[in-house]
Amino acid sequence: MPYAANNNPSQPKNFETLIACMKFLAPHATFRMAETYLDYGAGMKWTTILAAGPDGNKYQMLNSAEWDALDLTDDLLSITQMAGEVYRRQIRMLDPANAPKLLNWVVTYERANGTIGKADMTAIDEAAARRDFQVCYRHGFARILSVQPWTSGLRMKI
């Protein structure tokens, strides 16, 4: 369902501008505001922009920092740059025919308590895997020790 104007007070002031940019980049996707889980397992919900790609599945478009930035900016260039960044991150879901090949990466990291963990990330390159890991683990301390292309031997639990 295409998104219509929303009088939701929690909607960022630049919501319609961002959606217009996203519709330009991904004309076959649909966008709407909805309540979803911030982090799986934490039980925390928040309102954000969801997109439905050609497969009908719904994807969360913005992280909480982007939501705040969208609400605070008055600069059209910043909004269009945000739309471009979101599109690059979500292209595989929104426009699979034009998506670059993604690779699987294993990020080995140290937690605040000194234990070692591993996380699987899917990204275009190592730099994107590192950046995505930092976004996913932004709520706590996690120091990256290594990032390696995925092989079956790397997926063992430590």
C-alpha positions in Angstrom: 0.0 0.0 0.0 1.5 3.4 -0.9 2.1 5.7 2.0 -0.2 8.6 2.5 0.3 11.6 4.7 0.4 10.6 8.3 -0.6 12.8 11.3 1.2 10.6 13.7 3.0 12.9 16.2 6.0 10.5 16.4 6.5 10.8 12.7 9.8 12.7 11.8 9.1 16.0 10.2 11.0 15.0 7.1 9.2 11.7 6.7 7.5 12.5 3.4 10.7 13.9 1.8 12.6 10.7 2.7 9.9 8.5 1.3 9.7 10.5 -1.9 13.5 10.0 -2.3 13.2 6.3 -1.5 10.3 5.9 -4.0 12.6 7.5 -6.7 15.4 5.0 -5.9 13.1 1.9 -5.5 9.9 2.5 -7.4 8.6 -1.1 -6.9 8.9 -0.9 -3.1 6.2 0.3 -0.7 6.8 2.2 2.5 4.9 2.8 5.7 5.3 3.6 9.3 4.8 0.8 11.8 5.8 -0.4 15.2 8.5 -3.1 15.2 11.1 -4.5 17.5 14.3 -2.5 18.0 16.3 -5.5 18.9 15.1 -9.1 18.8 14.9 -10.7 22.2 15.0 -7.4 24.1 11.3 -6.9 23.8 11.8 -3.2 23.0 9.5 -1.8 20.3 9.6 1.5 18.4 8.0 3.2 15.5 10.0 3.3 12.3 9.7 3.1 8.5 9.1 -0.4 7.0 9.5 -1.2 3.4 8.0 -4.1 1.5 10.1 -5.4 -1.4 9.0 -7.3 -4.5 8.9 -10.5 -2.5 6.3 -9.0 -0.1 8.6 -9.3 3.0 8.8 -6.2 5.2 12.2 -4.7 6.2 13.0 -2.1 8.8 14.5 0.9 6.9 16.1 3.2 9.6 18.1 2.6 12.7 17.4 4.8 15.7 20.2 7.2 14.9 18.9 7.8 11.4 15.4 8.3 12.7 16.7 11.1 15.1 18.9 12.6 12.3 15.8 12.7 10.0 13.8 14.5 12.6 16.5 17.1 13.4 17.7 18.1 9.9 16.3 20.9 7.8 18.8 20.3 4.9 17.3 18.6 1.8 20.8 17.4 0.7 21.2 15.6 4.0 17.8 13.9 3.5 18.7 12.8 0.0 22.1 11.5 1.2 20.3 9.5 3.9 17.9 8.1 1.4 20.9 7.0 -0.8 22.7 5.4 2.2 19.5 3.5 3.2 19.0 2.4 -0.4 22.6 1.1 -0.7 22.1 -0.8 2.6 18.7 -2.2 1.6 19.1 -2.7 -2.2 19.2 -6.5 -1.9 15.6 -6.5 -0.5 14.2 -3.5 -2.4 15.7 -4.0 -5.8 17.3 -7.5 -6.1 17.8 -7.3 -9.9 20.3 -4.4 -9.4 21.9 -5.6 -6.1 25.7 -6.1 -6.0 26.9 -9.6 -4.9 27.0 -9.8 -1.1 29.5 -12.0 0.8 29.3 -13.6 4.2 31.8 -12.5 6.8 32.7 -13.8 10.2 33.5 -11.1 12.7 35.5 -12.3 15.8 35.1 -9.8 18.6 35.9 -9.3 22.3 33.1 -8.5 24.7 33.4 -6.1 27.7 33.9 -9.0 30.1 36.8 -10.4 28.0 35.0 -13.3 26.4 35.3 -13.8 22.7 32.3 -14.0 20.3 31.6 -14.5 16.6 29.0 -12.9 14.5 28.0 -13.6 10.9 27.6 -10.5 8.8 26.5 -10.2 5.1 28.1 -7.3 3.3 29.7 -6.2 0.0 33.2 -6.1 1.5 35.2 -6.2 4.8 34.8 -2.5 5.5 31.0 -2.8 5.2 31.0 -5.9 7.4 32.9 -4.0 10.1 30.6 -1.0 9.8 27.5 -3.1 9.9 28.8 -5.0 13.0 29.4 -1.7 14.8 25.8 -0.7 14.0 24.4 -4.0 15.3 26.5 -4.0 18.5 26.2 -0.3 19.3 24.5 -0.9 22.6 27.5 -2.4 24.3 31.3 -2.7 24.1 32.6 -5.0 21.3 36.1 -4.7 20.0 36.6 -6.3 16.6 39.6 -8.7 16.6 39.3 -10.0 13.0 36.9 -10.1 10.0 37.3 -13.0 7.6 35.4 -14.4 4.7 32.9 -17.1 5.8 33.9 -20.7 5.5 32.3 -23.6 7.3 35.3 -23.9 9.7 34.9 -20.4 11.0 31.3 -20.8 12.2 32.3 -23.0 15.2 31.4 -21.6 18.6 34.3 -20.5 20.7 
